[in-house]
Amino acid sequence: MASLSFEPLSYDDLSPDRRPTLFQALVPVIGMLAFLSGGAVALGLDPHLPLLWAIVLTGLVGRYWIGVPWETQYAGIVDALRMGMQAILILFVIYVLIATWMSAGTIPALIYYGLDVLSPSVFLPATALLGMVVAFAVGSSWTTAGTIGVAFMGIARGLGIPLPMAAGALLTGAYAGDKLSPLSDTTNLAAAVTNTDLMTHVRTMRVGTTLSLGISLLAYAYLGLTARGTIPAGQVETIQTAIAGSYSLHPVVFAPLVVAFGLALAGVPALPSLVAGMFSGVGTTILVQGVSFTAAWEIAQSGTDPATGVELVNELLTSGGLMESTWTITIVVAALALGGLLERTGVLAVLAHHLGRLIESVAGLTTGTAVSAVAMNALAAEQYMSIVVPGMTLRGLYDDFDLESRNLSRAVEASGTVTSALIPWNAGGVYMAGVLGVPTLEYAPYYFLGFLSPAILLVMGATGWRMHSSRPPESDAGTERATGATVGDDD
C-alpha cells in the first residue's frame, strides 16, 4: 500500500510569523506557471530549466520573504524526493524492461499477433477495454502502460491509427482499471488518508468510473469508425514478415510477460514485479534470440537498434534502454523538488486553507476538492500529493456537511489520480509521454477519462446523486435541506 514518510503541513501547523499571506503564496505559483508556459511556448525549452527557475524563485521567496530557513526547505525537498522515489525507480526499471522485452521478442510478438486480431475499426475501444482489464488485475496503470501499452502503440502504427488516439484510449482503460482495483497503491492511499474502509471506497468509485469508461468506449467506437487511419496496401504483411525474419516468435518469448503479470497478480508490488520481468527479458533474449550475455545487458543499458530491412519496423522496435530514462527522470526530480519547497514553505497549506474558506455547500465542497486535487497535480507534480493534501485538509469540512468519508475518498481519486497524466511536468504525465512516445498535450484530448471522471464527480456534487450522508436515516430530510445532498444507495 502507498504511504507517505511525512505528513504535509496544514495551515494550523504554520507559526503565525512564518505563515505566508495569500499574496506571498501566489507569487511562486504564478512564477512557476509563467516560467513553464513561457519557456515552452516562447523559448521552445524543455521543462527542465523552467522548473529550475521556479525552484530558485520559490527558495528565494521562502527564505527572504516568508522567513523559512534553508535547512527547513532542504528537508522539504528530501521528503518530496523520498515520496517520489518509487516512481523514479519504476522509471529506471521500465525503460530497461522495454528494451529487454524488445530484444527478447516479447513486444515484437505482441505486435505480430495483434495485427492479426485487431482491426482499425475496433482498435480504440478494444485497447481501452484490454487496458482496463490488465490494470484492474495488476493494480497499476503505470505497469499497464509500460508493458502491453508499448505493444499497443506498435500495433496502432501498423494499423494506421493516430498515435495520440491510441495513447488516450490506453490511458482511459488503464486508469479506469487502476481506480477499480483494490490492489492499486493510490486506491489504498485515498482510503487511508480519508479514514475510509478500502472496499467501501472501491464500491463508491465504481459508478462514476464505470460511467466515465462507458461514455469513453462509445466515443472510441465512433472514432474507430470515422477517424481511423488507412492501412497502405500490404503494410501489415510487410511488418509481420520483417518481425518474423528478425526474431524467433517461439511461445517462450511471452515468458517475461507471464513472469511480470503473474507476480503482480500474486500480490507482489509493482517494482519487484517489473524487475523480475526485466531479468526474465534478458534471459529470454539470451536463450531464445541467441544473443550473448554481454550483448543482452548492453541492450538493457543502451537500448535496441534493430535492422529488419523495413524502416517502419525499425522505428517500431527501437528503444533507448536505461540511458534514455535520464531525460524523463530529471524532469520528475526537478518537479518533486519544487513540490517539496512549495509544501515546506507553507504555500500549499495556505492555498488549501483559502480554498476551504470559499466552500459553502456540498456542490462547492465537491468542486473545491476537485480543484484542490488538480492544483496539487500541477504544483506538487506527484499524484500522491493530489490525494493527501485535499484528503487531509478538507476532511473536517465533509464532517461539517454530514457527509461520509467515502465521498471525500472518491473525490480525490476521481479528480486527482486520473488527471495526473494530463499535466506535462507531473510524474504521471512525464512517464506516460515517455513510455508511449506521444507528448502529453497531444494525447490529452483523447484521454477522455481524465475529463469525464472529474465532470461526473461535479455532477454528483451539484445534484446530490450518490452523495452519502452520515446522518441516521430518520434525519435524511433535514440533511437534504441543510446540505443539498441526497442519500445514495451503496455503489
Sequence and secondary structure as in RCSB ss.txt:
>XXXX:A:sequence
MASLSFEPLSYDDLSPDRRPTLFQALVPVIGMLAFLSGGAVALGLDPHLPLLWAIVLTGLVGRYWIGVPWETQYA
GIVDALRMGMQAILILFVIYVLIATWMSAGTIPALIYYGLDVLSPSVFLPATALLGMVVAFAVGSSWTTAGTIGV
AFMGIARGLGIPLPMAAGALLTGAYAGDKLSPLSDTTNLAAAVTNTDLMTHVRTMRVGTTLSLGISLLAYAYLGL
TARGTIPAGQVETIQTAIAGSYSLHPVVFAPLVVAFGLALAGVPALPSLVAGMFSGVGTTILVQGVSFTAAWEIA
QSGTDPATGVELVNELLTSGGLMESTWTITIVVAALALGGLLERTGVLAVLAHHLGRLIESVAGLTTGTAVSAVA
MNALAAEQYMSIVVPGMTLRGLYDDFDLESRNLSRAVEASGTVTSALIPWNAGGVYMAGVLGVPTLEYAPYYFLG
FLSPAILLVMGATGWRMHSSRPPESDAGTERATGATVGDDD
>XXXX:A:secstr
    SS    GGGS GGG   HHHHHHHHHHHHHHHHHHHHTS   SHHHHHHHHHHHHHHIIIII   HHHHHH
HHHHHHHHTHHHHHHHHHHHHHHHHHHHHTHHHHHHHHHHHH  HHHHHHHHHHHHHHHHHHHT HHHHHHTHHH
HHHHHHHHHT  HHHHHHHHHHHHHHHHHH TT HHHHHHHHHTT  HHHHHHHHHHHHHHHHHHHHHHHHHHHH
HS     TTHHHHHHHHHHHHS   GGGGHHHHHHHHHHHTT  HHHHHHHHHHHHHHHHHHTT   HHHHHHHH
HH B    S HHHHHHT B HHHHHHHHHHHHHHHHHHHHHHHHTTHHHHHHHHHHHT  SHHHHHHHHHHHHHH
HHHHH  HHHHHHHHHHHSHHHHHHTTB HHHHHHHHHHHTGGGGGGSTTSHHHHHHHHHHTS HHHHGGG THH
HHHHHHHHHHHHH TT  B S GGGHHHHHHHHS       
